[in-house]
Amino acid sequence: MHIDSSINGGQSVSRELTARTVRNWRAAHPDGTITYRDLGSAPLPHLDSAGGLARLVPAEQHTPKQAESWALSRQIVNEVKQADTIVLGLPLYNYGAPSSVKAWVDHLIAPGLTIDPETRAGLLGGREFIVIATRGGGYGAGTPREGWDHAQTWLSHGVSPTGLEPRFVTAELTLAETNPAMAELIPLAKERLAAAEREIDELWAPALR
C-alpha cells in the first residue's frame, strides 16, 4: 500500500521518495499489486462529535453518522490488512505530522478491527511499515532545533496499539535549495537526500540480487 500526504504536489520530496520506494518494491515483487491513497489531495474526515464516538458505542447503537464513520474506518483498516507492505510519506509540517496522517491513524485505532478488545493485542503486526520522513530543516543531535520533530515519535506511539512498527527513512534539509537563508546547506542537503535514496534502494535489494 502506497500512501502520500504531502500537499506540495510535484514539488514534494516525500512524494518523490515514496515513488522511488514503490518502484523498488514492484521490481522485487513483480506479481504484487499496489493500492494507493493520497491523503494530501483527498484527506480523510477527522473524527468529530457526530460520528467519532462510533469506536466507543456498540454497532447496533450507532447513529447514522456513527455508522458512516465506522464504515470508513473498516475500509481504511481493510486496506492495511490486505497489504504486506505499507509505504507512507511523512513530511514535517509545523514540527508535527500532517493532520491528514493523524486522521488516518485515528481511523486505524479501532477496537475489534485492529485491537483485540479482550487482550488489547494489536492485530496489524507482521507487516512492513516503511515511513519516508522528510524535514525542511535540520533536527538532529546538536542542531538548534534538536527534538522539535514531533512527527516520528508520535507516529511510532500512535500506531503502536495496532501492532504496526514503522521503519523510518529520513531526508533532512529539503528546503535548502529553495530557501536563500539555507543556501550554504545545499551540499549537505544533497548528501542527506542521496543517503535516503541509498537506504531506499537497499530495502529489497536482496530479493533483486
Residue pairs with C-beta under 8 A, 6 or more apart in sequence:
1 34
1 35
1 36
1 37
1 79
1 80
1 82
1 83
1 85
1 86
1 87
2 18
2 22
2 34
2 35
2 36
2 37
2 87
3 18
3 36
3 37
3 38
3 39
3 86
3 87
3 88
3 89
3 104
4 12
4 14
4 15
4 18
4 36
4 37
4 38
4 39
4 40
4 89
5 14
5 38
5 39
5 40
5 88
5 89
5 90
5 91
5 97
5 98
5 100
5 101
5 104
6 12
6 13
6 14
6 15
6 40
6 89
6 91
6 98
6 134
7 40
7 41
7 98
8 15
8 40
8 91
9 15
9 40
12 40
12 89
12 91
12 134
13 91
13 134
13 171
13 174
13 193
14 89
14 90
14 91
14 132
14 133
14 134
15 89
17 89
17 132
17 134
17 169
17 171
17 196
17 197
17 200
18 87
18 88
18 89
18 132
20 197
20 200
20 201
21 87
21 130
21 132
21 169
21 200
21 203
22 34
22 87
24 200
24 201
24 203
24 204
24 208
25 32
25 34
25 85
25 87
25 203
25 204
26 32
26 34
27 204
27 208
28 204
28 207
28 208
29 204
29 207
32 84
35 79
35 82
35 83
37 79
39 98
39 100
39 101
39 103
39 104
40 98
40 100
43 99
43 100
43 103
44 72
44 76
44 100
44 103
44 104
44 107
45 51
45 69
45 72
45 103
46 52
46 99
46 102
46 103
46 106
47 69
47 103
47 106
47 107
50 63
50 65
50 66
50 69
51 63
51 65
51 66
51 68
51 69
51 70
52 69
53 66
54 62
54 66
54 67
54 69
54 70
54 73
55 70
55 73
55 109
55 110
55 111
57 66
59 67
59 70
62 70
70 110
72 107
73 107
73 108
73 110
73 113
74 110
74 113
76 104
76 107
76 108
77 107
77 108
77 110
77 113
77 114
77 124
80 86
80 108
80 114
80 124
80 127
80 164
81 124
83 127
84 127
84 128
85 127
85 128
85 129
85 130
86 127
86 128
86 129
86 130
86 164
87 130
87 132
88 101
88 129
88 130
88 131
88 132
88 166
89 132
89 134
90 97
90 98
90 101
90 131
90 132
90 133
90 134
90 151
90 152
90 155
91 98
91 133
91 134
91 135
92 133
92 134
92 135
92 136
92 139
92 149
92 151
93 99
95 148
95 149
95 150
95 151
96 150
96 151
96 154
97 150
97 151
97 154
97 155
101 151
101 155
102 158
105 155
105 158
105 159
108 114
108 124
108 159
108 162
108 164
109 115
109 158
109 161
109 162
111 117
113 123
114 122
114 123
114 124
114 161
114 162
114 163
115 121
115 122
115 123
115 161
115 162
116 122
116 123
120 161
121 163
122 160
122 161
122 162
122 163
122 164
123 162
123 163
124 159
124 162
124 163
124 164
125 162
125 163
125 164
125 165
126 163
127 164
128 167
129 159
129 164
129 165
129 166
129 167
130 166
130 167
130 169
130 203
131 152
131 155
131 166
131 167
131 168
131 169
132 169
132 171
132 196
132 200
133 151
133 152
133 168
133 169
133 170
133 171
134 170
134 171
134 172
134 174
135 149
135 170
135 171
135 172
135 173
135 174
136 173
136 174
136 175
136 179
137 143
137 145
137 172
137 173
137 175
137 182
138 145
138 172
138 173
138 185
139 145
139 146
139 147
139 148
139 149
139 172
140 146
140 172
152 168
152 170
155 166
156 165
156 166
159 165
159 166
169 196
169 199
169 200
170 196
171 192
171 193
171 195
171 196
172 189
172 192
173 182
173 185
173 188
173 189
173 192
174 189
174 193
175 182
176 182
176 183
176 185
176 186
176 188
176 189
177 186
177 189
182 189
